[in-house]
Amino acid sequence: FIFVFNRLELKIVSFGDYQEPSNKRVRPLAKVSSLVNLISPSKNGAVRRFGQTIQSMSLLGETKSPGMSLKASSKTAGPTPTKRRNSTLWSETLDIHQKSTFSTKEIKRQEAIYELYRGEQDLIEDLQLARKAYHDPMLKLSIMTEEELAHIFGDLDAYIPLHEDLLMKLTKGTGPNGTVAQIGQIVIDWLPGLNAYKNYCSNQLAAKALLDQKKQDRRVQDFLQRCLESPFSRKLDLWSFLDIPRSRLVKYPLLLREILRHTPPDHPDVVSLEKAITIIQEILSEINLRKGESECKYYINKLEYLDEKQRDPLIDNCKALLCHGELRNKSGLRLHVFLFSELLVLTRQVTRNDRNCFQVYRQPIPVWDLAVEDVQDGEVRVGGSFRGAFTTGEKAKNVFRVSSMDPSHGQSHTLYVNDVYHKQQWLNCLRTALAQQQGPPPTLQQGEAIRAKLPSSTICKEDTDENCPPASGPTLRRQTLSKTRLDRKLQRCIKRKETGV
């Protein structure tokens, strides 16, 4: 063998490989035999330092050549890797002998318990990160005020100890063999603390709106963008971290059911787990109720009326927002429709003094006066009630119609959505609202008197509502009222007559 030193790079060439130059392309030996190039780039600190040590070594006591220095400096450092979560399973923490002492069902049970444990660890880590990487720096740099941060982040100092408490209880309940014998009572004792999230979840809508508003500030936008590009964020934005507690809450019943599913029927933990599931469901129902009331109030405060006559007194009685979203009418006008527990309100989104609000479009329709019709695809065509909303010759799809059964309103709105899924969602919500508006049926004499005054079909007048299809368009289907719907209609009319409304 011949040892050749060329620019501090050690090359080993065998006599069999040492040949006269030829025209054949051969890979340069320097690229494969350099000790530096044999070490692939790595993000690991120890290996990277080892590579730097090799590069700094000087054979025969000579310094590095300018060519090597230029080559090394021309390499740009790769992006810092995104932080990843540890996904170790409980069974992977055991050795083969320990694992053989447990049944398959017990291993699955402990895996489910360990998933609950690891989830708490991750949640604590995310909440601490939200405080240390977002809240505290923005407060220190005066990017947001303390009041604004409190409104967006909530009481993090109360939520972190809450989950640390469960983690500590699970750790104490773990036996020498690494298993948790009974977890039901541990969870039962801990669950009442979740009531602290009532205010947090109720405030989420307003918090998200404030955060979006603050993002218009260049300093806030720049700070959040830098955090997003940092490895600790796992490519999640700030709101993703703030929404993690809510998503964690809805997972608790699923985790407890999974533990119960792998618990033997004669196990003493069965009764406690069933009780824990009942408790968490009650807590979540209360949180959802509070959240719904807060969301309902938030949007009601954003309604803007062109005429005070549009301000229906029922709006103050609304306690829940069943559904809302952007739809289009037959003219192609974008409408933001709100289905409250008591009213259907069609609005147009507008901006007033840098404040987003919803301008009420037409008169709100009480739910008990509402008629809903599922329009089949192709029944409404271009040139009829959807002129301008589609291209020429295209059939309308995903259409439904809402109208008022009160002849004084004379409203009918033909609306469409982008896909069949959202159409079905709207129809389900509308039918749910109608089913909730139930009352005792009127007396026979009252019913007959009012029944004679009710129209047999939906009234739609062009001179009172521009959403009414023109004469050349498709006509409305005859609205057939079931006995239950008719009884509810009669009862509402009686109440109106008695109260003078």
Phi, psi and omega in degrees: 000148178246127177264122184243125177259120180222111180053048176066011180255127182274122179242138178243117184238126177276157180298327180293331182269347185274105185230167177294150178301143178225174179280352182288133179289126181235139179295130180302132182294331183299331184282341183249340185256353178294133180298327179292316183286342178289342180266114182288149179301139181220147178274350181291132185298316183296315180293323180296319178294325178296320178295321178294326178295319179297319180295329183276350179291145180236116177284143179059023175072016181264158177274166179293148179281156178303327181298318180292322179297319179295320181294319182291321182285339181284345179281123178273140180293137179290164180295145179295133185294147178291138180293135181242152179275147176285127183247032181292137176273160180298317182295337180283348177273356182258153172274174185299319181295315179296318182297327182288346181275352182250146175284164180298322181292321180292324177297317179294323178295314180292328176297319180293320177294319180294327176295320175298317180297311181294325177298322177293320177300314181296319181296316178299317179299319181291320179293320177295322179294319179299324180282313187281326184264341183240299187298302185298315178297319180293328176289317181294323181273002181057035177284326173225159177281165180296323180293319179295318179294321178296324180291324183277317187269342184071199183264079181297327181296339178269328184282323182297310177299330180300313181281333174294328178295316178295320179299318180294319180294321178293324178294317178294328181279358180276127181281176180299333180273005177087008181252155173255112186292310181226123183247343185302309183292328177300315181290321180300316180292334185268330189304322181305335179295339180292348176297344177296340182276358181299310180292323181298311181290325179294331184269358188298318182297313179293324179295318179295321179296319179293319179297317178297322179293318181291337178294344177289341176285129185296324180295317179295315180299317180294318180297313181294326179293320178296321177295320181297325181277354179277152184297328185294338185284345184054031180062028176253140178278175184300317183296330177299320178291321181288338181268351181300317178303318180298315180292331177291322181302316184286349179274339184302312178300323180294318180294318180294322177294324179294320176296316180297324181297329181259012177263128180302147183301330181269008181285139181294348182277349185298310182298317181295320179294319178297320178294320180296320179296319178297318181295314183293327177293321177294320179295316180294324178297319179293320178296317179297321179296313179296319180295319179295318178296320179294318178296319179298313180295323181299313182284327176298321179291343180265000178284138179237133185250129175284331180224134182298340177294339179284344183282088181291134179301336180294340184298331180284344180270353183290127180245350183215144173255108186283324184194147172201155181169176183270128176232175176233147176264189187293339179271000183084008181284131178284125178237138172261113188258132177246127173252097176275173181297335184245340188218152168254120184238123176260132184223168171239129182284127182224170178240127180232114178054051180061022179238125178284131178216176185236112181277122185294131183249116185067185184274133176303146183252119175300144184299323182289346176262008189268135172242135183241134181229127176274113182269125181289149178301133177094346180288330178253125184242164177296140182097348176258246184275000181238032180299127178091345181273336181231168174286162185300131176086358182273140178276146180279136179234160176056055184245142168216164186231136174239142181210164180260134177276354178278118182298338179287336178278311180057038183257143171211129182233117176266118189238152176221154180239177187281331184213167185291331180297311181290330175297315180295325177298316178296315180298319179297317180294318179297317180292325176296318178298319179295321181292330181284339180274076182240144179210169179296139182295150179288167177292163184297316182292318178296320182295316181294323180294318182282326182300324182292336182270347183281142177289148180280347178214167180293131180267133180221113185247129181294329184280352179248344182210122184286349178278356178290131180300141177292168184300329182281347182273182180291143180276159179286147174291150175293130182273116178260123181264132174286166181298320180295314179298320180293319178297320178296319179299316180296318181297320180294320179297321179297316180297320179297318181296321182289323183271352180078013179277000000 
